[in-house]
Each structure stands twice: as C-alpha cells, then as structure tokens.
Amino acid sequence: TRRCSLVLLVEHRPLSSFFIGWRAWRAGRPDMADCSRWQPPRPCEAYRAEWKLCRSARHFLHHYYVHGERPACEQWRRDLASCRDWEERRSAEAQRSLCESERARVQAARKHILVWALRQSPPADWHLPLPQEKDE
C-alpha cells in the first residue's frame, strides 16, 4: 500500500528561510489518498540552494567556529537527488526519503527549546536604583 503525507512547517534560518509546503498551500490541500498529487515539502531549488550554501566557505568557517566540526552537507545533496527523482519518475522511494528527512529536521529543531522564560511585563521595581548604586 502507498501512503501519502504532507508536512507543512515553517523553518527559520539566518541565510535562507523557506516556507515548507508553499506549493501545497498555493494549489490547495491535496487529497491524501491521491499519491499522484503529492508534492515535495520544498521546491527542488530550495534543496539546491541549501546544499550550495552548506558547501560555501563562509558557512564552513562559521560552522567550524561554532561547532568545532565540519558541516554535514550530504543530507542536502541526498534530498536534492530525491526531489529530482520524484519530479522525473514519481519514485515512491524518493517520496519516502524526503518525508523522513523533513521529519528528522523538524525533530532536531524541536529539541532546542528556550532556556529563559520570556516575561510579559517589566518587574514592578524596575525604576528603583540598583543595590550597588544605593551603597555609593
């Protein structure tokens, strides 16, 4: 049996931000039982742009400085190949690969939660002098 799924997410990246699933919203929500109307979560050009960005010298230096290791660009290349395979042959394997890759990306993004609780209003005593200023 063939299963279709559609992933609609928003991903924010400093150098490139893409709305995942823009094709699905533009075309209307497809029937999930109809696998012939399934679209990749991103356009293939987005995967190519991410792969090209990942291989750039600037990204390499930034990633190495922040994380202490080389960036892993292979997944972007595999996603690009799967997207092109889907567009050319409508391969079920390519569809599965893209869905799993996007799902893994979403799970990785969700595990980085906010450390600080954001406050809704300033403290009640925000206008008072600080303790070290009282001593002087």
Contact map, one row per residue, 1 for C-alpha under 8 A:
1110000000000000000000000000000000000000000000000000000000000000000000000000000000000000000000000000000000000000000000000000000000000000
1111000000000000000000000000000000100000000000000000000000000000000000000000000000000000000100000000000000000000000000000000000000000000
1111100000000000000000000000000110100000000000000000000000000000000000000000000000000000000000000000000000000000000000000000000000000000
0111110000000000000000000000000111100100000000000000000000000000000000000000000000000000000000000000000000000000000000000000000000000000
0011111000000000000000000000000100000100000000000000000000000000000000000000000000000000000000000010000000000000000000000000000000000000
0001111100000000000010000000000100000110100000000000000000000000000000000000000000000000000000000010000000000000000000000000000000000000
0000111110000000000110000000000000000000100000000000000000000000000000000000000000000000000000000010011000000000000000000000000000000000
0000011111000000000110000000000000000000100000000000000000000000000000000000000000000000000000000000000000000000000000000000000000000000
0000001111100000001110000000000000000000000000000000000000000000000000000000000000000000000000000000000000000000000000000000000000000000
0000000111110000011100000000000000000000000000000000000000000000000000000000000000000000000000000000000000000000000000000000000000000000
0000000011111000111100000000000000000000000000000000000000000000000000000000000000000000000000000000000000000000000000000000000000000000
0000000001111101110000000000000000000000000000000000000000000000000000000000000000000000000000000000000000000000000000000000000000000000
0000000000111111100000000000000000000000000000000000000000000000000000000000000000000000000000000000000000000000000000000000000000000000
0000000000011111100000000000000000000000000000000000000000000000000000000000000000000000000000000000000000000000000000000000000000000000
0000000000001111100000000000000000000000000000000000000000000000000000000000000000000000000000000000000000000000000000000000000000000000
0000000000011111110000000000000000000000000000000100000000000000000000000000000000000000000000000000000000000000000000000000000000000000
0000000000111111111000000000000000000000000000000000000000000000000000000000000000000000000000000000000000000000000000000000000000000000
0000000001110001111100000000000000000000010001000000000000000000000000000000000000000000000000000000000000000000000000000000000000000000
0000000011100000111111000000000000000000010000000000000000000000000000000000000000000000000000000000000000000000000000000000000000000000
0000001111100000011111000000000000000000110000000000000000000000000000000000000000000000000000000000000000000000000000000000000000000000
0000011110000000001111111000000000000001110000000000000000000000000000000000000000000000000000000000000000000000000000000000000000000000
0000000000000000001111111100000000000000110000000000000000000000000000000000000000000000000000000000000000000000000000000000000000000000
0000000000000000000011111110000000000010111000000000000000000000000000000000000000000000000000000000000000000000000000000000000000000000
0000000000000000000011111111110000000010000000000000000000000000000000000000000000000000000000000000000000000000000000000000000000000000
0000000000000000000011111111100000000000000000000000000000000000000000000000000000000000000000000000000000000000000000000000000000000000
0000000000000000000001111111000000000000000000000000000000000000000000000000000000000000000000000000000000000000000000000000000000000000
0000000000000000000000111111110000000000000000000000000000000000000000000000000000000000000000000000000000000000000000000000000000000000
0000000000000000000000011111110000000000000000000000000000000000000000000000000000000000000000000000000000000000000000000000000000000000
0000000000000000000000011011111000000000000000000000000000000000000000000000000000000000000000000000000000000000000000000000000000000000
0000000000000000000000010011111101001100000000000000000000000000000000000000000000000000000000000000000000000000000000000000000000000000
0000000000000000000000000000111111001000000000000000000000000000000000000000000000000000000000000000000000000000000000000000000000000000
0011110000000000000000000000011111100100000000000000000000000000000000000000000000000000000000000000000000000000000000000000000000000000
0011000000000000000000000000001111100000000000000000000000000000000000000000000000000000000000000000000000000000000000000000000000000000
0001000000000000000000000000011111111100000000000000000000000000000000000000000000000000000000000000000000000000000000000000000000000000
0111000000000000000000000000000111111100000000000000000000000000000000000000000000000000000000000000000000000000000000000000000000000000
0000000000000000000000000000000001111100000000000000000000000000000000000000000000000000010000000000000000000000000000000000000000000000
0000000000000000000000000000011001111110000000000000000000000000000000000000000000000000000000000000000000000000000000000000000000000000
0001110000000000000000000000010101111111000000000000000000000000000000000000000000000000000000000000000000000000000000000000000000000000
0000010000000000000000110000000000001111100000000000000000000000000000000000000000000000000000000000000000000000000000000000000000000000
0000000000000000000010000000000000000111111100000000000000000000000000000000000000100000000000100110000000000000000000000000000000000000
0000011100000000000111100000000000000011111000000000000000000000000000000000000000000000000000000110010000000000000000000000000000000000
0000000000000000011111100000000000000001111101100000000000000000000000000000000000000000000000000000000000000000000000000000000000000000
0000000000000000000000100000000000000001111111100000000000000000000000000000000000100000000000000000000000000000000000000000000000000000
0000000000000000000000000000000000000001011111110000000000000000000000000000000100110000000000000000000000000000000000000000000000000000
0000000000000000000000000000000000000000001111111000000000000000000000000000000000000000000000000000000000000000000000000000000000000000
0000000000000000010000000000000000000000011111111100000000000000000000000000000000000000000000000000000000000000000000000000000000000000
0000000000000000000000000000000000000000011111111110000000000000000000000001101100000000000000000000000000000000000000000000000000000000
0000000000000000000000000000000000000000000111111111000000000000000000000001100100000000000000000000000000000000000000000000000000000000
0000000000000000000000000000000000000000000011111111100000000000000000000000000000000000000000000000000000000000000000000000000000000000
0000000000000001000000000000000000000000000001111111110000000000000000000001000000000000000000000000000000000000000000000000000000000000
0000000000000000000000000000000000000000000000111111111000000000000000001001100100000000000000000000000000000000000000000000000000000000
0000000000000000000000000000000000000000000000011111111100000000000000000000000000000000000000000000000000000000000000000000000000000000
0000000000000000000000000000000000000000000000001111111100100000000000000000000000000000000000000000000000000000000000000000000000000000
0000000000000000000000000000000000000000000000000111111100110000000000111000000000000000000000000000000000000000000000000000000000000000
0000000000000000000000000000000000000000000000000011111110110000000000001000000000000000000000000000000000000000000000000000000000000000
0000000000000000000000000000000000000000000000000001111111110000000000000000000000000000000000000000000000000000000000000000000000000000
0000000000000000000000000000000000000000000000000000001111111000000000000000000000000000000000000000000000000000000000000000000000000000
0000000000000000000000000000000000000000000000000000000111111100000000000000000000000000000000000000000000000000000000000000000000000000
0000000000000000000000000000000000000000000000000000111111111110000000000000000000000000000000000000000000000000000000000000000000000000
0000000000000000000000000000000000000000000000000000011111111111000001100000000000000000000000000000000000000000000000000000000000000000
0000000000000000000000000000000000000000000000000000000011111111100000000000000000000000000000000000000000000000000000000000000000000000
0000000000000000000000000000000000000000000000000000000001111111110000000000000000000000000000000000000000000000000000000000000000000000
0000000000000000000000000000000000000000000000000000000000111111111111100000000000000000000000000000000000000000000000000000000000000000
0000000000000000000000000000000000000000000000000000000000011111111111100000000000000000000000000000000000000000000000000000000000000000
0000000000000000000000000000000000000000000000000000000000001111111110000000000000000000000000000000000000000000000000000000000000000000
0000000000000000000000000000000000000000000000000000000000000111111100000000000000000000000000000000000000000000000000000000000000000000
0000000000000000000000000000000000000000000000000000000000000011111110000000000000000000000000000000000000000000000000000000000000000000
0000000000000000000000000000000000000000000000000000000000000011111111000000000000000000000000000000000000000000000000000000000000000000
0000000000000000000000000000000000000000000000000000000000000011101111100000000000000000000000000000000000000000000000000000000000000000
0000000000000000000000000000000000000000000000000000000000010011000111110000000000000000000000000000000000000000000000000000000000000000
0000000000000000000000000000000000000000000000000000010000010011000011111000000000000000000000000000000000000000000000000000000000000000
0000000000000000000000000000000000000000000000000000010000000000000001111110000000000000000000000000000000000000000000000000000000000000
0000000000000000000000000000000000000000000000000010011000000000000000111111100000000000000000000000000000000000000000000000000000000000
0000000000000000000000000000000000000000000000000000000000000000000000011111110000000000000000000000000000000000000000000000000000000000
0000000000000000000000000000000000000000000000000000000000000000000000011111111000000000000000000000100000000000000000000000000000000000
0000000000000000000000000000000000000000000000110110000000000000000000001111111100000000000000000000000000000000000000000000000000000000
0000000000000000000000000000000000000000000000110010000000000000000000001111111110000000000000000000000000000000000000000000000000000000
0000000000000000000000000000000000000000000000000000000000000000000000000111111111000000000000000000000000000000000000000000000000000000
0000000000000000000000000000000000000000000000100000000000000000000000000011111111100000000000001100100000000000000000000000000000000000
0000000000000000000000000000000000000000000100110010000000000000000000000001111111110000000000000000000000000000000000000000000000000000
0000000000000000000000000000000000000000000000000000000000000000000000000000111111111000000000000000000000000000000000000000000000000000
0000000000000000000000000000000000000000000000000000000000000000000000000000011111111100000001101100000000000000000000000000000000000000
0000000000000000000000000000000000000001001100000000000000000000000000000000001111111110000001100100000000000000000000000000000000000000
0000000000000000000000000000000000000000000100000000000000000000000000000000000111111111000000000000000000000000000000000000000000000000
0000000000000000000000000000000000000000000000000000000000000000000000000000000011111111111001000000000000000000000000000000000000000000
0000000000000000000000000000000000000000000000000000000000000000000000000000000001111111111101100000000000000000000000000000000000000000
0000000000000000000000000000000000000000000000000000000000000000000000000000000000111111110000000000000000000000000000000000000000000000
0000000000000000000000000000000000000000000000000000000000000000000000000000000000011111110000000000000000000000000000000000000000000000
0000000000000000000000000000000000000000000000000000000000000000000000000000000000001111111000000000000000000000000000000000000000000000
0000000000000000000000000000000000010000000000000000000000000000000000000000000000001111111101100000000000000000000000000000000000000000
0000000000000000000000000000000000000000000000000000000000000000000000000000000000001100111111100000000000000000000000000000000000000000
0100000000000000000000000000000000000000000000000000000000000000000000000000000000000100011111110000000000000000000000000000000000000000
0000000000000000000000000000000000000000000000000000000000000000000000000000000000000000001111111000000000000000000000000000000000000000
0000000000000000000000000000000000000000000000000000000000000000000000000000000001101100011111111100000000000000000000000000000000000000
0000000000000000000000000000000000000001000000000000000000000000000000000000000001100100011111111110000000000000000000000000000000000000
0000000000000000000000000000000000000000000000000000000000000000000000000000000000000000000111111111000000000000000000000000000000000000
0000000000000000000000000000000000000000000000000000000000000000000000000000001001000000000011111111100000000000000000000000000000000000
0000000000000000000000000000000000000001100000000000000000000000000000000000001001100000000001111111110000000000000000000000000000000000
0000111000000000000000000000000000000001100000000000000000000000000000000000000000000000000000111111111000000000000000000000000000000000
0000000000000000000000000000000000000000000000000000000000000000000000000000000000000000000000011111111100000000000000000000000000000000
0000000000000000000000000000000000000000000000000000000000000000000000000010001000000000000000001111111110000000000000000000000000000000
0000001000000000000000000000000000000000100000000000000000000000000000000000000000000000000000000111111111000000000000000000000000000000
0000001000000000000000000000000000000000000000000000000000000000000000000000000000000000000000000011111111100000000000000000000000000000
0000000000000000000000000000000000000000000000000000000000000000000000000000000000000000000000000001111111110000000000000000000000000000
0000000000000000000000000000000000000000000000000000000000000000000000000000000000000000000000000000111111111000000000000000000000000000
0000000000000000000000000000000000000000000000000000000000000000000000000000000000000000000000000000011111111100000000000000000000000000
0000000000000000000000000000000000000000000000000000000000000000000000000000000000000000000000000000001111111110000000000000000000000000
0000000000000000000000000000000000000000000000000000000000000000000000000000000000000000000000000000000111111111000000000000000000000000
0000000000000000000000000000000000000000000000000000000000000000000000000000000000000000000000000000000011111111000000000000000000000000
0000000000000000000000000000000000000000000000000000000000000000000000000000000000000000000000000000000001111111100000000000000000000000
0000000000000000000000000000000000000000000000000000000000000000000000000000000000000000000000000000000000111111100000000000000000000000
0000000000000000000000000000000000000000000000000000000000000000000000000000000000000000000000000000000000011111110000000000000000000000
0000000000000000000000000000000000000000000000000000000000000000000000000000000000000000000000000000000000000111111000000000000000000000
0000000000000000000000000000000000000000000000000000000000000000000000000000000000000000000000000000000000000001111110000000000000000000
0000000000000000000000000000000000000000000000000000000000000000000000000000000000000000000000000000000000000000111110000000000000000000
0000000000000000000000000000000000000000000000000000000000000000000000000000000000000000000000000000000000000000011111000000000000000000
0000000000000000000000000000000000000000000000000000000000000000000000000000000000000000000000000000000000000000011111100000000000000000
0000000000000000000000000000000000000000000000000000000000000000000000000000000000000000000000000000000000000000000111110000000000000000
0000000000000000000000000000000000000000000000000000000000000000000000000000000000000000000000000000000000000000000011111100000000000000
0000000000000000000000000000000000000000000000000000000000000000000000000000000000000000000000000000000000000000000001111100000000000000
0000000000000000000000000000000000000000000000000000000000000000000000000000000000000000000000000000000000000000000000111110000000000000
0000000000000000000000000000000000000000000000000000000000000000000000000000000000000000000000000000000000000000000000111111010000000000
0000000000000000000000000000000000000000000000000000000000000000000000000000000000000000000000000000000000000000000000001111110000000000
0000000000000000000000000000000000000000000000000000000000000000000000000000000000000000000000000000000000000000000000000111110000000000
0000000000000000000000000000000000000000000000000000000000000000000000000000000000000000000000000000000000000000000000000011111100000000
0000000000000000000000000000000000000000000000000000000000000000000000000000000000000000000000000000000000000000000000000111111100000000
0000000000000000000000000000000000000000000000000000000000000000000000000000000000000000000000000000000000000000000000000000111110000000
0000000000000000000000000000000000000000000000000000000000000000000000000000000000000000000000000000000000000000000000000000111111000000
0000000000000000000000000000000000000000000000000000000000000000000000000000000000000000000000000000000000000000000000000000001111101100
0000000000000000000000000000000000000000000000000000000000000000000000000000000000000000000000000000000000000000000000000000000111111100
0000000000000000000000000000000000000000000000000000000000000000000000000000000000000000000000000000000000000000000000000000000011111110
0000000000000000000000000000000000000000000000000000000000000000000000000000000000000000000000000000000000000000000000000000000001111111
0000000000000000000000000000000000000000000000000000000000000000000000000000000000000000000000000000000000000000000000000000000011111111
0000000000000000000000000000000000000000000000000000000000000000000000000000000000000000000000000000000000000000000000000000000011111111
0000000000000000000000000000000000000000000000000000000000000000000000000000000000000000000000000000000000000000000000000000000000111111
0000000000000000000000000000000000000000000000000000000000000000000000000000000000000000000000000000000000000000000000000000000000011111
